[in-house]
Amino acid sequence: MKKLSDGTRLILFVSIIIAIFFGVTVLPVVQFNGTAIRMFAPGRLEFSGRGFDGRVLGSHVLETEHGEIVLKNFARVVSENNAISIIYAENFARGRATHNLVVEDIEIPQEIEIVINPHTLQISRLDFARQGLAQYFQEIIVSNVPLSAGRLNRAHPRITANIVIEFLASGYISLMDTTQIYFDPLPDGRPMIRGLYMHKDDEIWKITAGAGMTSVKLPEGTAFVRFRSITFGANWGAFIEGVPFE
C-alpha cells in the first residue's frame, strides 16, 4: 500500500474534522422527556442565537401533561436549550404532525402552534390564530360555552391565573345564577378581544376587556351595568364582583 504523504494526511484529517463538525452542527440530536430526536438544521451554521429552526428526521411521540404530540418526518420545529420549543401550525395543516391535547377539559383544535418551555418541557402557549388575525380564531368549548379563541396561555411567569384564554366575543351569555353578560362590541360593531383568566385553586374566573367594557345584568337587576373587568365562579358560576367602567 502506498504511504500517504504528510500533506495528504493533513488534508484527510482536516476533512474528517470538518465532516464531524458539519454532522454535529447540521444533524443535532435534541431531547424531549427522554426521547432523542434527530434534526436536520442547516440554519445552525449561522450561529444567529440560542435557538435554531430545523426539520425532524423520523417519527416521534412526545408525551406531555395534556396528551400526545406526534411529530412525523420533516416536521418543522424550533429547538432551544437542547429541547423542542416551538412546533409550527404548518405541520398539522400539512399532515406532518398530529395531537390529542386536552387542557382543563378543553379539546384543542388540530391546527395550532405549540410553544413549549424548553426548561420545564411543559406547554406554555397554544396559538389558534394565524398571525394574530381575527378571521383565523378557532372555536373551543369552555364548560359548554363556545368561544372563538386566538390563544391559550398557561404557566405564564407574569400572570397568577393558571390559564388565560384570549377570545373574540360579542353578544350574550348567562352565568349559573342567571346573571346576564353582554360582550360590548367595538365602536364599529366588530367583536372585541377579551381575556378569560382561570384561577384553578381559587375556583374563580375573570374576564377583562382591555380598554373596552363588558356589561352585566344581575338576577335582581333591571338594567345592564358596564364593567372593565368582572369576576365570577369557575365554570361560568355565580357573579362575584366587577371593576366599574369609568
N, C-alpha and C positions, 0 to 999 in steps of 0.2 A: 504494500500500500504506500502510495506516495505521501511523504510527510508534508503537512501543511506549513506554509511559510508563516512567520510571525505576523505579517500584515494580514494574511487571510484569517488566521486565528483571531486576531483583534476584531476584524470585521464581523466574523461569526459570533463572537462574544457580545459585541455591541448589538447585533441583530437580535440575539436571544433576549437581551435585557429590554430592548425596545418592544419585542413581541410580548414579553411578560407584563411590562408596564401598560401596553395597549390593552391586553386582555383583562388585567385587573381593573383598569380605569373604565373601559368601554363595556365590559361584561361583569359589572359588580354583582355581588350577592347581598341582598338586604333581607331583613328578618321581620316576621310578624308573629308574635306569640309562639316562637319556636319553629315556625315554618320558614325555611330558607327559600328565597325567591331570586332566581337569576334574571337579570335585566340586560337589555341592550340599550346603552345610554351614551351615544357619541357626544352628547352635549357636555358630559363631564370634562372633556378635554379643554373646554373653555375656562374652567375654574372661575365661574362667574358668581359663586356664592355657596352657602351651606347645602342648599337643596339642589336637586337636579331632576330633569324630566327624562323619561325613558319608556321603554316598552317591556312588558313582562314576557318572559320566554317560558312556554309551557302553561299548564293549567294548575291553579292553586285555590284551595278553600281557606278563607280567612274566618276564623271563629271570633265573633265579637259578643259583647254583652247584650246586643239587641238582635242577634241572629247571624246567619252566614252570608258572606260575600264570596262569590265565585269569580275569580279572575281567569280569563281564558287567554290563549296565546296571542301575544302582541297587544294586549290591553295597555292603554297609555295611562301612566301614573306619575306622581312626583314622589321622590324619596327624600327624607331629611332625617338626620341623626341615625342613619343606617336602618331606617324603617319606612314603610309606606305612609305617606302623609296626606296625599290627595288622590282620589280616584275620580277621573273626569266623567261627566254625564255622557259624553260621546260613546263611551264603552258600552253603556246599557242600550243606547239607541242603535248601535251597530252590531249588537249581539256578542260583544267581547267580554261582557260581564253580566251577572245576574245577582239578585239578593232576595232575601226574605225578611227584611228588617221590620221589627215592630217596636215602637218606642212608647212606653206607657199606654199600651193597648191601641196605639195609633198605627195602622198599617201604612207603610211608607210606599209611595209610588215608585215604579221601576226606574224612570229616567230622572236621576238625581246626581248631583255632585256630592261626594262624600269627603269630608275633611276629618282627618284622624290626628289626635295629639301624638306626635312622634315619641314623646317621653313616656306617657301613660298607656299608649296604644288603645285609648278609648275614643269613640266617635265624639267629636266636639261640635260638628256642624253638618247639617244636611241642607243643601241648596236645591229647592224645587224649581226656581225660576232660572231662565237663561239670561244672563247679562242683566239681571235685575228688572227685566221688562214685565209690566203687569200682565200683558196678554199671555205670558208663559207661566203664570202662577198655576198650581195644580190643586185639585180638591183633595182634602183629607177629612176624615171623620173623627171629631174630638168629642167623646162622650155623646154620641148620637147626633151631634150638630155638625153639618158640613161647613168647612172653612176653606176659602181659596188662599192657599199658603204659598209664601215665597221662600221662607227659610225657617229652619228649626235649629236653635242653639241649645246646647247643654254643657254643663260643667264650665261655664264661662267665668274666668277669674274676677271680672269686674261686676258680675251680676249674682245676687244672692238666690234668685229663683233657680230651681232645678232644671226647668225647661222654659225657653222663650220661643214662641211661635210668632213670626211676622205674617200677618194675614191681611187680605183685602176684603172689606165688607161695607155693605150699606143695607138698609132695611132693618127688620125687627127680629129679635129672638126673645124667648121668655125664660126666666130662671125658675127653679123649682118652687119658689114661694109666690109665683105668678107675677113677680116684678117684670116689667117690660123694658127691654133695652132697644134703643133706636140708634143705629150707627149713622150719624150725620154724615152726609157726603161732603165733598169739596164744593166750594162756591160754584164751580162749573158743572156740578152734578155727578162728577165721577166718584167712585168709591174711594175711601181713604185707607191708607196702610196703617194698621194698628199693631200693637204688641200685646200678646197674651202671655202673662207671666204666671207660671205654675209652681207654687211652693208646696212641695210634696209633704214635708214634715209638718207644716202648719195647717195643711189642708185648706189653703186659700188660693184663689186665683185673682189676678189683677189685669185690667185692660187699660192701656194708655193709648192716647191718640196724638202724641207729639204736640204740635201747635193747634190741633183740632179739638173736637169735643165728641162726647158720647152722651146721649140723653137717656134719662131713666124716669119711669113712672112706677112708683111703689104701689103695692096692692091696695093701700088705703088712699092713694093719691088720685087727683083728678087731672093733673097736668104733668107734662114731662119737665124735668129739671136737668139742665146741662152741667156736665162734669168734665174735667180734664182727664181724670182717671177714676176708675171705680174698683172696689174690692168686693168679692163675694165668695161663697163657699166653693170648694172644689167640685168639679163635675157639674158646673152651672147651678151651684147651690144657692142658698138664700143670700140676698143683698146684705152687705155689712156696712160699707161707707163709701163716700166719694169725695174727691177734691173738686170743689166748685170751679166752674169755668168763669173767669172774670175778664 
